[in-house]
Amino acid sequence: MKELLRKQELLTDSFGIAVNINKDNAFALVELNEVHETSENNFEEKIGVTLSLDYEEIDELIQVLQYASNELKRSDNISNI
């Protein structure tokens, strides 16, 4: 049996990301949404950006995010000196 769709989700108090992987068509649907606290322990996702990406585009996105993370870590280490 083919595995056509698989979903991964991450929800934080400031954003949500959901990735639907379609192996049959070799792309992933990536949804990035803003999250707002509506009341104590209740959150609401607001529709943000939805992208259809292939693995090369996902790799490029990961590289950009990793670069940003490394820069922020470096600036945090500099300010703690």
Chimera marker file (.cmm) of the C-alpha trace (Angstrom):
<marker_set name="trace">
<marker id="1" x="0.000" y="0.000" z="0.000" r="1" g="1" b="0" radius="0.5"/>
<marker id="2" x="1.346" y="3.424" z="-0.979" r="1" g="1" b="0" radius="0.5"/>
<marker id="3" x="1.810" y="6.135" z="1.592" r="1" g="1" b="0" radius="0.5"/>
<marker id="4" x="0.440" y="9.151" z="-0.229" r="1" g="1" b="0" radius="0.5"/>
<marker id="5" x="-0.281" y="11.659" z="2.526" r="1" g="1" b="0" radius="0.5"/>
<marker id="6" x="1.355" y="12.254" z="5.856" r="1" g="1" b="0" radius="0.5"/>
<marker id="7" x="0.778" y="15.250" z="8.130" r="1" g="1" b="0" radius="0.5"/>
<marker id="8" x="3.065" y="16.830" z="10.706" r="1" g="1" b="0" radius="0.5"/>
<marker id="9" x="1.961" y="19.710" z="12.936" r="1" g="1" b="0" radius="0.5"/>
<marker id="10" x="3.574" y="22.054" z="15.420" r="1" g="1" b="0" radius="0.5"/>
<marker id="11" x="1.557" y="24.540" z="17.456" r="1" g="1" b="0" radius="0.5"/>
<marker id="12" x="3.185" y="27.089" z="19.740" r="1" g="1" b="0" radius="0.5"/>
<marker id="13" x="1.745" y="30.100" z="21.551" r="1" g="1" b="0" radius="0.5"/>
<marker id="14" x="2.772" y="32.377" z="18.659" r="1" g="1" b="0" radius="0.5"/>
<marker id="15" x="2.572" y="30.299" z="15.459" r="1" g="1" b="0" radius="0.5"/>
<marker id="16" x="1.379" y="27.038" z="14.004" r="1" g="1" b="0" radius="0.5"/>
<marker id="17" x="2.906" y="25.096" z="11.150" r="1" g="1" b="0" radius="0.5"/>
<marker id="18" x="1.353" y="22.116" z="9.393" r="1" g="1" b="0" radius="0.5"/>
<marker id="19" x="3.012" y="20.087" z="6.654" r="1" g="1" b="0" radius="0.5"/>
<marker id="20" x="1.020" y="17.719" z="4.454" r="1" g="1" b="0" radius="0.5"/>
<marker id="21" x="3.350" y="15.461" z="2.467" r="1" g="1" b="0" radius="0.5"/>
<marker id="22" x="2.093" y="13.984" z="-0.786" r="1" g="1" b="0" radius="0.5"/>
<marker id="23" x="4.653" y="11.379" z="-1.834" r="1" g="1" b="0" radius="0.5"/>
<marker id="24" x="2.727" y="10.451" z="-4.974" r="1" g="1" b="0" radius="0.5"/>
<marker id="25" x="3.103" y="13.968" z="-6.413" r="1" g="1" b="0" radius="0.5"/>
<marker id="26" x="6.429" y="14.701" z="-4.651" r="1" g="1" b="0" radius="0.5"/>
<marker id="27" x="5.408" y="17.931" z="-2.963" r="1" g="1" b="0" radius="0.5"/>
<marker id="28" x="4.491" y="19.201" z="0.470" r="1" g="1" b="0" radius="0.5"/>
<marker id="29" x="1.799" y="21.672" z="1.375" r="1" g="1" b="0" radius="0.5"/>
<marker id="30" x="3.215" y="23.924" z="4.116" r="1" g="1" b="0" radius="0.5"/>
<marker id="31" x="0.838" y="26.089" z="6.147" r="1" g="1" b="0" radius="0.5"/>
<marker id="32" x="2.244" y="28.763" z="8.470" r="1" g="1" b="0" radius="0.5"/>
<marker id="33" x="-0.376" y="30.436" z="10.663" r="1" g="1" b="0" radius="0.5"/>
<marker id="34" x="-0.341" y="33.076" z="13.357" r="1" g="1" b="0" radius="0.5"/>
<marker id="35" x="-1.692" y="32.034" z="16.773" r="1" g="1" b="0" radius="0.5"/>
<marker id="36" x="-3.432" y="34.377" z="19.209" r="1" g="1" b="0" radius="0.5"/>
<marker id="37" x="-4.470" y="33.682" z="22.772" r="1" g="1" b="0" radius="0.5"/>
<marker id="38" x="-8.221" y="34.294" z="23.020" r="1" g="1" b="0" radius="0.5"/>
<marker id="39" x="-8.490" y="33.591" z="26.741" r="1" g="1" b="0" radius="0.5"/>
<marker id="40" x="-6.532" y="31.683" z="29.345" r="1" g="1" b="0" radius="0.5"/>
<marker id="41" x="-5.364" y="28.409" z="27.758" r="1" g="1" b="0" radius="0.5"/>
<marker id="42" x="-7.449" y="29.007" z="24.602" r="1" g="1" b="0" radius="0.5"/>
<marker id="43" x="-5.766" y="29.794" z="21.328" r="1" g="1" b="0" radius="0.5"/>
<marker id="44" x="-6.972" y="30.627" z="17.838" r="1" g="1" b="0" radius="0.5"/>
<marker id="45" x="-5.060" y="30.151" z="14.599" r="1" g="1" b="0" radius="0.5"/>
<marker id="46" x="-5.374" y="32.879" z="11.981" r="1" g="1" b="0" radius="0.5"/>
<marker id="47" x="-4.843" y="31.822" z="8.393" r="1" g="1" b="0" radius="0.5"/>
<marker id="48" x="-1.420" y="32.868" z="7.197" r="1" g="1" b="0" radius="0.5"/>
<marker id="49" x="0.619" y="31.510" z="4.296" r="1" g="1" b="0" radius="0.5"/>
<marker id="50" x="0.158" y="28.240" z="2.421" r="1" g="1" b="0" radius="0.5"/>
<marker id="51" x="2.918" y="27.064" z="0.088" r="1" g="1" b="0" radius="0.5"/>
<marker id="52" x="3.279" y="24.043" z="-2.155" r="1" g="1" b="0" radius="0.5"/>
<marker id="53" x="6.982" y="23.106" z="-2.134" r="1" g="1" b="0" radius="0.5"/>
<marker id="54" x="9.156" y="20.356" z="-3.545" r="1" g="1" b="0" radius="0.5"/>
<marker id="55" x="12.083" y="18.923" z="-1.588" r="1" g="1" b="0" radius="0.5"/>
<marker id="56" x="14.626" y="21.340" z="-3.103" r="1" g="1" b="0" radius="0.5"/>
<marker id="57" x="12.542" y="24.355" z="-2.065" r="1" g="1" b="0" radius="0.5"/>
<marker id="58" x="12.076" y="22.897" z="1.419" r="1" g="1" b="0" radius="0.5"/>
<marker id="59" x="15.850" y="22.386" z="1.706" r="1" g="1" b="0" radius="0.5"/>
<marker id="60" x="16.428" y="26.018" z="0.688" r="1" g="1" b="0" radius="0.5"/>
<marker id="61" x="13.869" y="27.222" z="3.225" r="1" g="1" b="0" radius="0.5"/>
<marker id="62" x="15.532" y="25.161" z="5.950" r="1" g="1" b="0" radius="0.5"/>
<marker id="63" x="18.929" y="26.670" z="5.075" r="1" g="1" b="0" radius="0.5"/>
<marker id="64" x="17.545" y="30.221" z="5.333" r="1" g="1" b="0" radius="0.5"/>
<marker id="65" x="15.882" y="29.486" z="8.676" r="1" g="1" b="0" radius="0.5"/>
<marker id="66" x="19.011" y="27.762" z="10.006" r="1" g="1" b="0" radius="0.5"/>
<marker id="67" x="21.098" y="30.788" z="8.982" r="1" g="1" b="0" radius="0.5"/>
<marker id="68" x="18.686" y="33.110" z="10.821" r="1" g="1" b="0" radius="0.5"/>
<marker id="69" x="18.782" y="30.870" z="13.903" r="1" g="1" b="0" radius="0.5"/>
<marker id="70" x="22.577" y="30.804" z="13.904" r="1" g="1" b="0" radius="0.5"/>
<marker id="71" x="22.778" y="34.593" z="13.573" r="1" g="1" b="0" radius="0.5"/>
<marker id="72" x="20.373" y="35.080" z="16.478" r="1" g="1" b="0" radius="0.5"/>
<marker id="73" x="22.342" y="32.627" z="18.613" r="1" g="1" b="0" radius="0.5"/>
<marker id="74" x="25.555" y="34.453" z="17.741" r="1" g="1" b="0" radius="0.5"/>
<marker id="75" x="24.104" y="37.860" z="18.654" r="1" g="1" b="0" radius="0.5"/>
<marker id="76" x="22.715" y="36.421" z="21.903" r="1" g="1" b="0" radius="0.5"/>
<marker id="77" x="26.169" y="35.056" z="22.794" r="1" g="1" b="0" radius="0.5"/>
<marker id="78" x="27.809" y="38.401" z="22.015" r="1" g="1" b="0" radius="0.5"/>
<marker id="79" x="25.355" y="40.321" z="24.240" r="1" g="1" b="0" radius="0.5"/>
<marker id="80" x="25.995" y="37.885" z="27.126" r="1" g="1" b="0" radius="0.5"/>
<marker id="81" x="29.745" y="38.567" z="27.153" r="1" g="1" b="0" radius="0.5"/>
<link id1="1" id2="2" r="1" g="1" b="0" radius="0.2"/>
<link id1="2" id2="3" r="1" g="1" b="0" radius="0.2"/>
<link id1="3" id2="4" r="1" g="1" b="0" radius="0.2"/>
<link id1="4" id2="5" r="1" g="1" b="0" radius="0.2"/>
<link id1="5" id2="6" r="1" g="1" b="0" radius="0.2"/>
<link id1="6" id2="7" r="1" g="1" b="0" radius="0.2"/>
<link id1="7" id2="8" r="1" g="1" b="0" radius="0.2"/>
<link id1="8" id2="9" r="1" g="1" b="0" radius="0.2"/>
<link id1="9" id2="10" r="1" g="1" b="0" radius="0.2"/>
<link id1="10" id2="11" r="1" g="1" b="0" radius="0.2"/>
<link id1="11" id2="12" r="1" g="1" b="0" radius="0.2"/>
<link id1="12" id2="13" r="1" g="1" b="0" radius="0.2"/>
<link id1="13" id2="14" r="1" g="1" b="0" radius="0.2"/>
<link id1="14" id2="15" r="1" g="1" b="0" radius="0.2"/>
<link id1="15" id2="16" r="1" g="1" b="0" radius="0.2"/>
<link id1="16" id2="17" r="1" g="1" b="0" radius="0.2"/>
<link id1="17" id2="18" r="1" g="1" b="0" radius="0.2"/>
<link id1="18" id2="19" r="1" g="1" b="0" radius="0.2"/>
<link id1="19" id2="20" r="1" g="1" b="0" radius="0.2"/>
<link id1="20" id2="21" r="1" g="1" b="0" radius="0.2"/>
<link id1="21" id2="22" r="1" g="1" b="0" radius="0.2"/>
<link id1="22" id2="23" r="1" g="1" b="0" radius="0.2"/>
<link id1="23" id2="24" r="1" g="1" b="0" radius="0.2"/>
<link id1="24" id2="25" r="1" g="1" b="0" radius="0.2"/>
<link id1="25" id2="26" r="1" g="1" b="0" radius="0.2"/>
<link id1="26" id2="27" r="1" g="1" b="0" radius="0.2"/>
<link id1="27" id2="28" r="1" g="1" b="0" radius="0.2"/>
<link id1="28" id2="29" r="1" g="1" b="0" radius="0.2"/>
<link id1="29" id2="30" r="1" g="1" b="0" radius="0.2"/>
<link id1="30" id2="31" r="1" g="1" b="0" radius="0.2"/>
<link id1="31" id2="32" r="1" g="1" b="0" radius="0.2"/>
<link id1="32" id2="33" r="1" g="1" b="0" radius="0.2"/>
<link id1="33" id2="34" r="1" g="1" b="0" radius="0.2"/>
<link id1="34" id2="35" r="1" g="1" b="0" radius="0.2"/>
<link id1="35" id2="36" r="1" g="1" b="0" radius="0.2"/>
<link id1="36" id2="37" r="1" g="1" b="0" radius="0.2"/>
<link id1="37" id2="38" r="1" g="1" b="0" radius="0.2"/>
<link id1="38" id2="39" r="1" g="1" b="0" radius="0.2"/>
<link id1="39" id2="40" r="1" g="1" b="0" radius="0.2"/>
<link id1="40" id2="41" r="1" g="1" b="0" radius="0.2"/>
<link id1="41" id2="42" r="1" g="1" b="0" radius="0.2"/>
<link id1="42" id2="43" r="1" g="1" b="0" radius="0.2"/>
<link id1="43" id2="44" r="1" g="1" b="0" radius="0.2"/>
<link id1="44" id2="45" r="1" g="1" b="0" radius="0.2"/>
<link id1="45" id2="46" r="1" g="1" b="0" radius="0.2"/>
<link id1="46" id2="47" r="1" g="1" b="0" radius="0.2"/>
<link id1="47" id2="48" r="1" g="1" b="0" radius="0.2"/>
<link id1="48" id2="49" r="1" g="1" b="0" radius="0.2"/>
<link id1="49" id2="50" r="1" g="1" b="0" radius="0.2"/>
<link id1="50" id2="51" r="1" g="1" b="0" radius="0.2"/>
<link id1="51" id2="52" r="1" g="1" b="0" radius="0.2"/>
<link id1="52" id2="53" r="1" g="1" b="0" radius="0.2"/>
<link id1="53" id2="54" r="1" g="1" b="0" radius="0.2"/>
<link id1="54" id2="55" r="1" g="1" b="0" radius="0.2"/>
<link id1="55" id2="56" r="1" g="1" b="0" radius="0.2"/>
<link id1="56" id2="57" r="1" g="1" b="0" radius="0.2"/>
<link id1="57" id2="58" r="1" g="1" b="0" radius="0.2"/>
<link id1="58" id2="59" r="1" g="1" b="0" radius="0.2"/>
<link id1="59" id2="60" r="1" g="1" b="0" radius="0.2"/>
<link id1="60" id2="61" r="1" g="1" b="0" radius="0.2"/>
<link id1="61" id2="62" r="1" g="1" b="0" radius="0.2"/>
<link id1="62" id2="63" r="1" g="1" b="0" radius="0.2"/>
<link id1="63" id2="64" r="1" g="1" b="0" radius="0.2"/>
<link id1="64" id2="65" r="1" g="1" b="0" radius="0.2"/>
<link id1="65" id2="66" r="1" g="1" b="0" radius="0.2"/>
<link id1="66" id2="67" r="1" g="1" b="0" radius="0.2"/>
<link id1="67" id2="68" r="1" g="1" b="0" radius="0.2"/>
<link id1="68" id2="69" r="1" g="1" b="0" radius="0.2"/>
<link id1="69" id2="70" r="1" g="1" b="0" radius="0.2"/>
<link id1="70" id2="71" r="1" g="1" b="0" radius="0.2"/>
<link id1="71" id2="72" r="1" g="1" b="0" radius="0.2"/>
<link id1="72" id2="73" r="1" g="1" b="0" radius="0.2"/>
<link id1="73" id2="74" r="1" g="1" b="0" radius="0.2"/>
<link id1="74" id2="75" r="1" g="1" b="0" radius="0.2"/>
<link id1="75" id2="76" r="1" g="1" b="0" radius="0.2"/>
<link id1="76" id2="77" r="1" g="1" b="0" radius="0.2"/>
<link id1="77" id2="78" r="1" g="1" b="0" radius="0.2"/>
<link id1="78" id2="79" r="1" g="1" b="0" radius="0.2"/>
<link id1="79" id2="80" r="1" g="1" b="0" radius="0.2"/>
<link id1="80" id2="81" r="1" g="1" b="0" radius="0.2"/>
</marker_set>
